[in-house]
Structures are given as structure tokens and as C-alpha cells.
């Protein structure tokens, strides 16, 4: 989806894993790097063409099958097979990404600081924190804490 929108300078708040298809992403919510600024992928869904269990092809939106449209957004594929989707897109911001990795013994100090920052961070900033064994050194490798940050749009110099 991002590949189709990029040449037009557009984005939607989409997922962070390229292996997930647009149907699964949208119907399951769709958390991505723009979630704080633009919401979930399903928030951008304006209409969908569904194939029902009876084999009927219907279009659902806010005025056609409105209750089904409401249930579809976040309800997964339980209501039919999504054959096509219509989204509202937004102008693409400039993206900057960063990732910092620390030994896990620093997590007690770093995680509260990260949490405090994210509570007041501009909505253009999204971040994740992962505490994991990178497995590069085998199962005995030390656990690390990694913070990933995405700045999407105009961020002032104080960030």
C-alpha cells in the first residue's frame, strides 16, 4: 500500500511489517508509525467491498450497511472476505528514524525516562521499546533494550 501511495506523496497510518497484507492489516486495526498522528489504518477506511458467507458481493461504508462497516473496522475477517478497500490518504511527511540499543541492565533507568518522554512528546513522534535477546551470540547472548523512534513531520529542535 505504501508503495502505491508514495509516488503521489501520500500516506495512511499503516503497519510496520511488510509481510502483512492490506486486508489483514486494516481489518485487525493497523498500528504503524503514524498512529499517534493519524490513528490506526482502520481509521482511514472509507469503504470496502465484501464477499459475504452467502457469496453476495456488497459495498459497505458509512451509508451502505453502516452497522457492518462499523463492525468490520477492527473486527477482523469475521464478517466477510475483503475484496477491495477505499482509504483516505494524507500528504506524506518527512520521516526520520532512529534506534538506540542498550544493555538490559540499564532498562530500570531507561524505560521510565522513555515513558515520561512519550507521554508529552509531540504527536509526530512514535516510538517502540523492545526488551529481547538478539540471538546473534546464541541463547546466552545478553538481553538488550532497544528504543526505536520515528519522527514524521516538522519536529522542533528541542525534541
Secondary structure, DSSP 8 states (H G I E B T S, - for coil): -HHHHHTTTEE----S-TTS-HHHHHHT----TTHHHH--GGGGEEEEEEE-TTS-EEEEESSSSHHHHHHHHHHGGGG-EEEEEEE--EE---EEEEEEEEEGGGHHHHHHHHHHHHHHS-TTEEEEEEEEE--TT-TTS-EEEEEEEEEES---TT-
